[in-house]
Amino acid sequence: NAMLSWQRTAYHFQPQKNWMNDPNGPLYHKGWYHLFYQYNPDSAIWGNITWGHAVSKDLIHWLYLPFAMVPDQWYDINGVWTGSATILPDGQIMMLYTGDTDDYVQVQNLAYPANLSDPLLLDWVKLKGNPVLVPPPGIGVKDFRDPTTRWTGPQNGQWLLTIGSKIGKTGVALVYETSNFTSFKLLDGVLHAVPGTGMWECVDFYPVSTKKTNGLETSYNGPGVKHVLKASLDDNKQDHYAIGTYDLGKNKWTPDNPELDCGIGLRLDYGKYYASKTFYDPKKERRVLWGWIGETDSESADLQKGWASVQSIPRTVLYDKKTGTHLLQWPVEEIESLRVGDPTVKQVDLQPGSIELLRVDSAAELDIEASFEVDKVALQGIIEADHVGFSCSTSGGAASRGILGPFGVIVIADQTLSDVTPVYFYISKGADGRAETHFCADQTRSSEAPGVGKQVYGSSVPVLDGEKHSMRLLVDHSIVESFAQGGRTVITSRIYPTKAVNGAARLFVFNNATGASVTASVKIWSLESVNIQSFPLQDL
Ligand code: DQQ
């Protein structure tokens, strides 16, 4: 066990031991950010699902609290599953969650804090009348889960919320109306449905501003607003989203680009990332996104190391005005408080086929900003490039050379380049003959450990006229969160280095293109570790 303790992260949220999955009911209350999470108190694999609870003043330094809810009622005895918080205008907090019943039926239950004046919200009361909602006719009893935060409906005093399901193989978001969180009415039609996508878990639905740079409260609507629909697809464990317009009166959401709707469209994160959920942070007027980073090794390895999963660093979410097609995800600014001293700043000219070591302290815990300028003449020669149809996942990874890529950084590498996780751009010729940029993270040589996932993750990313190719990386021992072009495309890597461990970790920049030189400008900060403290009550 101790041997594997280095795989634990230094500044991501994770429990002291055992299994964790979805983030639940994130909220802000009396100066504290609250995070609840799916947790197994008994083992490093999924089961006995209980709500873990932690609080933080800054979304980075956490304090473990006693469990908020345990499976102890007939209506949640097989698991206190995922739910969302709603803070009502009078300050009351409604926590609606899915319970797996003694009969394995998925029902919705209500819980609320026993004492709202407690900033830590230590005690939670389950409503006597639970469950408040059972699967409606035509919906499978195992296909009805993960209620959202509510938003205001078209009529006075009417609230709406959505719950994911499937009908046949069509993923759907059902909409319910309520005025009290104890009685609900299923509305006709659905918010949205996509054939062939299967069960929609952890649906999220929220407004984004097309004009301002602040986030919007969940009920906010009006001009200059678009609505994001996100579904976590149970069939392939991917979080998909699309941006569209919401007709409140008709209760219908229409994707801006039907090609990019929740079935085949954009992914929030092209790496290991699932069951995400946003909340509105009134303190900083932003919308913050949480996501579950699972393991890509085997269950037996997880049992051996005694823990599984971490939560992503919370991200602010904004509409990307420049493309109009993407969201922008960016680590919350509070992460910058972990930066130690001044950054290492370097400009490196990288000839075709070159790699350079960047000397930095503690390369296992870094915040990296890097931008790359590609030789203009070479870029114009894109017509010569012959990579129509390039995709990260089917490419050979960073070792496969093309005319205009790959180039980028290599993180969690050892000195001998035996463990390497390259994160890079690759420019190919798109179907329209113009340059198309791909953002990839290559796990294929990230570890010598047996039985771990070793894919090449990634996607194309819009790089607009006048923009450099830019990336930001948060490196944390066994997790790398990579953001391209200000957060248009994001990839989370879960890696299991065996050599590039702690002080042995190194950082490189590279250019493996055959036909272009690249100038890399990098800024690198070492990040402090965060010690998650236990609330004293846990010891009682
Ligand atoms: N995890 C929960 C469910 C949800 C799934 C159970 C998504 O409520 O659908 O642990 O990861």
Boltz pocket constraint, residues with backbone or C-beta under 6 A from the ligand:
constraints:
  - pocket:
      binder: B
      contacts: [[A, 21], [A, 22], [A, 38], [A, 49], [A, 81], [A, 82], [A, 98], [A, 145], [A, 146], [A, 201], [A, 202], [A, 275]]
      max_distance: 6.0
